[in-house]
Amino acid sequence: MRRWLTFFTLFALACLGPKPATLSRTRAVEPPDWLVDSPEPPSRIPEARYLGKFKTTYYWVVDEEDYSKSSAVPLYDTKGRQVGRFSRAFVRDFKREAAARLRDGRCLSYMKKANRVMVDSQFAGINGYKLCEFKSIAVDPRVIPIGSMVYIPQAENVVVGGRHLNGVFRAHDIGSAVQGKHIDVFVGDKENIEAFSSAGMRSTGSVDVYILE
């Protein structure tokens, strides 16, 4: 009799007691200030859908000025023409970050699959997008579609050169190392990473990511 009483007590607790909390894919979030206070606000304020916690990393512009004037390694543009010859360290770092600035001010973007360089006045992302520091991110397109606008609340704490970020970014790029729930933020100059770290967005740390639809 005691065993049956114990069984029914446990059964009642399981059915009527508090349910374990579960993580919803959608969270209520206030729209970024710029969506409301912009001089030209969009006709429809996007809805923010929570995607979860994402690992954060950063990529930056490799500056030729920071390297020796060695001419050990040639780089070729998309038409096979030689852009110039550069130090091994510069080429190594450029191919890793995929963006470089030459001494004459030209911008180089590395096309990994073709092992070629695009020369332009701006850095190239994917699908014709141009990279913008503090606004462009590289994503896994299976998780965040290219061209999407995303919101990262933690980025509203970031101040770079007196400029307060609004937490809104665009998925303008991809990367071979950017897989799954991982975003790579384009920061322009490498030293700008410190502004993100000071605001709590450390490299390989995690942030909340919302997609604005």
C-alpha positions, -999 to 999 in steps of 0.1 A, spaced: 0 0 0 28 24 9 45 17 -25 13 26 -44 9 58 -23 45 68 -31 39 61 -68 7 82 -70 24 111 -51 54 111 -76 30 109 -105 9 139 -93 41 160 -88 53 152 -123 19 162 -138 10 192 -117 44 205 -105 64 232 -123 77 224 -157 114 227 -165 122 259 -184 129 256 -221 147 280 -244 124 296 -269 138 305 -304 119 338 -301 125 364 -275 110 398 -269 136 424 -278 133 462 -282 142 474 -317 175 493 -319 172 530 -315 181 538 -350 151 519 -363 128 542 -344 147 575 -342 162 575 -377 154 607 -397 142 583 -424 128 553 -405 119 522 -426 83 518 -436 81 487 -415 101 481 -383 116 446 -387 107 419 -362 137 405 -342 139 367 -341 163 352 -316 188 328 -331 208 320 -300 243 324 -287 270 328 -313 308 326 -311 324 359 -320 356 365 -338 371 394 -358 389 401 -390 407 432 -401 426 450 -428 462 440 -432 482 472 -439 513 469 -461 529 498 -442 533 474 -413 556 451 -432 590 451 -448 594 461 -485 605 427 -495 594 415 -529 594 378 -523 559 368 -533 538 380 -563 501 385 -562 479 384 -593 445 400 -600 414 382 -614 427 387 -650 461 372 -642 480 405 -642 506 409 -615 495 434 -588 530 435 -572 555 416 -552 553 416 -514 568 402 -483 559 366 -473 545 378 -439 523 403 -456 509 378 -481 504 352 -454 484 376 -432 465 390 -462 453 356 -473 442 348 -438 422 381 -433 413 385 -470 415 423 -469 447 444 -473 456 480 -479 486 489 -501 510 517 -495 494 536 -524 459 533 -508 445 506 -530 423 479 -514 429 443 -520 404 415 -514 415 379 -516 395 355 -537 404 322 -521 389 297 -545 407 314 -575 438 323 -555 435 358 -570 432 394 -558 405 419 -565 418 455 -566 393 482 -558 386 513 -537 366 492 -512 369 457 -498 348 430 -513 325 406 -495 303 379 -511 278 383 -539 289 418 -548 286 433 -513 312 458 -501 326 455 -466 319 483 -441 338 484 -408 317 478 -377 287 469 -399 297 439 -420 299 404 -406 309 370 -421 284 342 -414 275 307 -423 248 312 -449 231 280 -438 224 297 -405 221 334 -415 212 342 -451 236 365 -470 223 400 -470 203 396 -438 203 423 -411 212 411 -376 211 427 -342 236 420 -314 225 438 -281 260 435 -266 274 456 -295 254 487 -283 280 490 -255 309 493 -281 324 528 -286 350 533 -313 366 567 -316 336 583 -299 312 565 -321 286 545 -304 275 514 -323 238 505 -326 242 468 -326 230 463 -361 251 444 -387 248 430 -422 257 395 -434 280 406 -462 306 379 -462 315 342 -456 346 325 -443 359 289 -444 363 290 -406 329 305 -400 307 275 -394 274 271 -376 266 296 -348 297 318 -354 300 354 -367 332 372 -378 330 410 -374 349 432 -399 366 458 -377 387 477 -403 420 484 -384 431 456 -361 434 479 -330 396 484 -331 392 449 -316 401 465 -283 369 486 -283 349 454 -287 369 436 -260 365 465 -236 327 463 -241 327 426 -232 327 412 -268 359 393 -265 372 372 -294 359 336 -292 334 348 -266 296 345 -272 269 371 -280 231 370 -285 221 372 -322 188 382 -335 178 383 -372 157 413 -382 130 402 -406 
